[in-house]
Amino acid sequence: MRYTQTTLKKLEELFGELDYAVRYEKGSFQSGYCIVESRKIAVVNKFFDTEARINCLLEILNKLEFDPAALSEKSRELVGKWQNGSGQ
């Protein structure tokens, strides 16, 4: 997987399709992020570089339960690639 702004943008759009807001803020997150499930917000440490942000969002994505049918076809393909570890 390439750790680029484009990949980060695709991940952010995917979270939008899942009705999750992605925010970058400062905080003392033990894992670098936190999930506010009741409000569908994923908060990632704003001091992280692009690669760390992508890794956090992928980790969050793997923890979320969602119906892939709710995603666009393009997003379903991306989720399949990311979850299989084959990258972009």
N, C-alpha and C positions, 0 to 999 in steps of 0.2 A: 504494500500500500504506500502511496505517496502522501506525505504529510504536507499538504499545501492548503492555502486559503480556499481553493476551490473545493477540496474534500471537506473542509470544515463547513463551508457554506451548504454543501449537499446534506451533511449531517444535521445542520440546524434546520433545513427545510423539512427533512424527514421527521424531526421532532415536532415541527409545526403541524405536519399531517396527523401526528398522534395527539394533537392538542396540548402539547407540552411547550412551555416557554423556556428558552435557554437564556440564562443571564450570567454575566461575568462580573463577579463582585469579590471584594476582599473579605476574608473571614478565616477562622481557624478550623478548617475542615481537615479532619484526620486523613481522609483519603484524597483530598484535593477537590472534592465536590460534595454536594448534598442534594437530596431529592425531597421536595416538599410534595408528597404524593396527593395530599388532600387538595392541593391547589394546582397540581400538574406543572410544577416548576422544577427545572434542573439548574442548580447554581454551581458554577465552576469557578475556581480560583482565577481571578482576573490577571494575576501575575504569571500564569502559565504561558509558555510559548505555544505555537500552533500545534506541534506534535503532542504535547501534554494535553491540550484541550481536546484534540481528536481522540486520544486514548481514553480520557475521562468519559467523553460522550459515548464511545463504543462500549465501555464498561457499563455505563448506565443503561444503554440500549439492551444489552444482554440480560439485565436484571428486570426489565419491564416486561409485563405480560400484555400482549396486544394481538389483535387479529390481523395477520398480514393482508387479508382481503380488504381491510380498511385503507390500505396504502395504494398509491398509484403503482402502475406496473413497473415504472422506472425505479421507484423506491423499493419495491419488493425485490427487484434484481440486485440492487445495491446491498440491501440487508442480507440477502443470500451470499453475496461475495464477502461481505465483512464478517459474517458469522462463520463462514468456512475458512476465513483467514487468507483468501486469495487476493485480497486488496481491491484496488480501484479498477 
